């Protein structure tokens, strides 16, 4: 059965929205039950295959992904979403023609199973639903992002050539937090959602700071902090550590996005910058 899906990359946390907020990006992994180009089937240890089998799938699986692994752009979450979707579709005997409707009807199960494997909901929920989401084990809600943001804003992502481990990164975070820091992040994350829904770019400039995870993680990768500071100097609306890093992402007005990406790639050659948009569709069927 030539079933295939495309799954968007994600940027999770978005500054103060630690483990809650996630955003889908216009960079896509393809997961398929048939060969993709000259690629070989993935091994049983691949996260897409593990997800496929966990959801009841049998047989071979192929993955083609420009999403870099270990960079904070949701590679493992995206391919797990694809694997879960195709595993459930295999169990249900879904045809290629019926796959789009199947995805729509089974989004909650795809998110739940993929999140069990991933360990958190924010990135897998964004990959499934598209746009920007607020996600937790209890519920997942789409943030109604204003057209001014969707159409006029781009995401510039500086992607280092080195990797970091999410598990290792989490080990640097304190087990307990101060009440003042918790209140700070609650305030900023709610203000950021308001900014996104109303298109208030001035509020978006001030609402994406964080006290729970970014400083600890940036201490481990000081060059990433330099990139974040440089983005601000170049006119970014706001910037953040994407997922657990090391990618640094920023909201940038469309007119200046390409220029910023070119400058960052030149000034910080240990990585490369790319211009992405917010993906609105999320998980979708794909014809190989």
C-alpha positions in Angstrom: 0.0 0.0 0.0 1.6 3.3 -1.1 0.6 5.3 1.9 2.8 8.4 2.7 2.5 11.4 4.9 4.4 14.7 5.3 5.0 16.0 8.8 6.2 19.5 9.6 9.2 20.3 11.8 8.5 22.2 15.0 9.9 24.8 17.4 8.8 24.0 21.0 8.7 26.1 24.2 8.7 29.5 22.3 10.6 31.1 25.2 8.3 31.1 28.3 5.9 28.4 27.1 8.1 25.6 28.5 6.8 22.1 27.6 3.4 23.7 26.6 3.7 25.8 23.4 4.7 24.4 20.0 4.8 25.8 16.5 4.8 23.9 13.2 7.3 25.1 10.6 7.6 24.8 6.8 10.2 22.1 6.8 8.8 18.6 6.2 9.7 14.9 6.9 8.2 12.4 4.6 7.3 9.0 6.1 6.1 6.3 3.7 5.2 2.6 3.4 6.8 2.5 0.0 10.3 3.5 -1.3 11.1 7.2 -1.5 13.6 7.9 -4.3 16.8 5.8 -3.7 16.4 5.5 0.1 16.6 2.3 2.0 14.0 1.2 4.6 14.7 2.4 8.1 16.0 0.1 10.8 13.9 -1.2 13.7 15.7 1.3 16.0 14.6 4.3 14.0 12.0 6.5 15.9 9.6 6.4 13.0 9.7 2.5 12.9 9.4 2.3 16.6 6.3 4.5 16.4 4.9 2.5 13.5 5.2 -0.8 15.3 3.8 0.7 18.5 0.7 1.8 16.6 0.2 -1.7 15.2 2.1 -1.4 11.9 3.9 -4.2 10.2 6.3 -4.2 7.3 8.9 -1.8 6.0 9.0 2.0 6.4 10.9 4.7 4.5 11.8 8.2 5.8 13.1 11.2 3.9 13.7 14.2 6.2 15.6 17.5 5.8 14.8 18.2 9.5 18.1 17.9 11.2 18.3 15.5 14.2 19.4 16.7 17.6 19.0 20.4 16.7 15.8 21.4 18.5 13.5 21.4 15.4 11.4 18.4 16.4 12.9 15.7 14.1 12.0 12.8 16.5 8.6 14.1 17.2 7.8 14.6 13.5 8.9 11.1 12.3 7.1 9.5 15.3 3.9 11.3 14.3 4.4 9.9 10.8 5.1 6.4 12.0 2.1 6.4 14.4 -0.2 7.7 11.7 0.8 5.0 9.2 0.7 2.3 11.9 -2.9 3.2 12.8 -3.8 3.4 9.1 -2.3 -0.1 8.6 -4.4 -1.5 11.4 -7.5 0.1 10.0 -6.9 -1.0 6.4 -6.9 2.6 5.1 -6.5 3.3 1.4 -4.6 6.2 -0.1 -7.8 7.9 -1.1 -9.2 7.7 2.5 -6.0 8.7 4.3 -6.8 12.5 4.5 -10.1 11.8 6.3 -8.5 9.2 8.5 -5.9 11.7 9.7 -8.6 14.3 10.5 -10.6 11.7 12.5 -7.7 10.3 14.4 -5.6 13.3 15.3 -6.2 12.8 19.1 -4.9 9.2 19.0 -2.0 10.1 16.9 -1.0 12.9 19.3 -1.5 10.7 22.3 0.6 7.8 21.1 3.4 9.9 19.6 3.6 11.9 22.9 3.9 8.7 24.9 7.0 7.9 22.9 8.3 11.4 22.7 7.8 12.2 26.4 6.0 15.5 25.9 3.1 16.9 23.9 4.1 20.3 22.6 6.1 19.4 19.5 4.1 16.3 18.4 0.8 18.2 18.8 2.1 21.1 16.6 3.3 18.6 14.0 -0.2 17.0 13.9 -2.3 20.1 14.0 -0.1 22.8 12.4 0.0 26.4 13.4 0.8 27.1 17.1 -0.7 25.0 19.8 -0.9 24.9 23.6 -0.6 21.2 24.6 -0.6 19.1 27.7 -1.6 15.5 28.6 -5.1 16.9 29.5 -5.9 18.8 26.3 -4.5 20.3 23.1 -5.7 23.7 21.9 -4.9 25.5 18.6 -3.9 29.1 19.2 -5.9 31.3 16.7 -2.9 33.1 15.3 -3.7 36.5 13.7 -3.3 36.8 9.9 -0.9 39.6 10.5 1.5 37.1 12.1 0.8 34.2 9.7 1.2 36.4 6.6 3.7 39.1 7.6 6.1 37.3 9.9 8.7 34.7 9.1 10.8 32.5 11.4 14.6 32.8 10.9 16.3 29.8 12.4 20.1 29.6 12.9 20.8 25.9 12.9 24.2 24.9 14.3 26.2 22.1 12.8 26.6 20.5 16.2 23.9 18.6 18.1 22.6 18.6 21.7 20.7 15.9 23.6 17.3 16.8 25.0 17.8 14.4 27.9 21.2 15.8 28.7 19.9 19.4 28.4 17.0 18.6 30.8 19.5 17.4 33.3 20.8 20.9 33.7 17.5 22.3 34.8 16.6 22.6 38.5 14.1 20.2 40.0 12.3 23.1 41.8 11.7 26.7 40.8 11.1 29.9 42.6 7.5 31.2 42.7 8.6 34.5 41.3 10.1 32.7 38.2 6.9 30.7 37.8 4.8 33.8 37.9 7.1 35.6 35.5 6.7 32.8 32.9 3.0 32.5 33.4 2.7 36.2 32.7 4.9 36.1 29.7 3.4 33.1 28.1 -0.2 34.4 28.4 0.9 37.8 27.0 2.6 36.0 24.1 -0.6 34.1 23.2 -2.5 37.4 23.3 0.2 39.0 21.1 -0.1 36.1 18.6 -3.9 36.2 18.5 -4.2 39.9 18.2 -1.2 40.6 15.9 0.3 42.9 18.5 3.9 42.9 17.5 5.0 45.3 20.2 3.7 42.9 22.8 5.4 40.0 21.0 8.7 41.9 21.4 8.4 41.8 25.2 6.6 38.6 26.0 9.0 35.9 24.9 11.5 36.1 27.7 12.0 33.1 30.1 13.3 32.2 33.5 12.8 28.5 33.6 15.1 26.9 31.0 16.8 29.1 28.4 19.6 30.6 30.5 20.7 27.3 31.9 20.8 25.7 28.4 22.4 28.7 26.8 25.2 28.6 29.4 26.1 25.3 27.8 26.3 26.8 24.3 27.5 30.4 24.6 27.7 30.9 20.8 24.0 30.3 20.7 23.5 33.2 23.1 25.7 35.4 20.8 23.4 34.5 17.9 20.3 35.4 19.9 21.8 38.7 20.9 22.8 39.4 17.2 19.3 38.6 16.0 18.0 41.4 18.3 20.6 43.8 17.0 19.5 43.0 13.5 15.9 43.8 14.2 14.2 40.6 15.2 10.9 41.0 16.9 11.8 38.3 19.4 14.0 35.3 19.6 14.2 32.1 21.6 16.0 28.8 22.0 14.1 26.3 19.8 13.1 23.2 21.8 16.1 22.3 24.0 18.4 23.8 21.3 20.9 24.4 20.0 18.9 26.1 17.2 18.0 29.7 17.8 14.8 31.0 16.2 13.4 34.4 15.8 10.2 36.1 14.6 11.2 38.5 11.9 9.2 40.8 9.6 9.0 39.2 6.2 10.8 42.1 4.4 14.0 41.6 6.5 14.1 37.8 6.9 16.3 36.9 4.0 18.8 39.6 4.7 19.0 38.5 8.4 19.5 34.9 7.4 22.3 35.7 5.0 24.1 37.8 7.6 23.8 35.2 10.4 25.2 32.5 8.1 28.2 34.7 7.2 28.9 35.9 10.8 28.3 32.5 12.5 29.8 29.9 10.2 29.4 27.1 12.8 25.8 26.9 11.5 23.5 28.1 8.8 20.4 30.2 8.9 17.2 29.5 7.0 13.9 31.4 6.6 10.8 29.4 7.4 7.1 30.2 7.8 4.5 28.9 10.2 3.0 25.8 8.6 -0.8 26.0 8.9 -1.8 22.4 7.9 0.2 20.0 10.1 0.2 16.3 9.3 -1.1 15.6 5.8 -1.2 12.8 3.3 1.4 12.8 0.5 1.6 11.3 -2.9 5.0 9.7 -3.5 
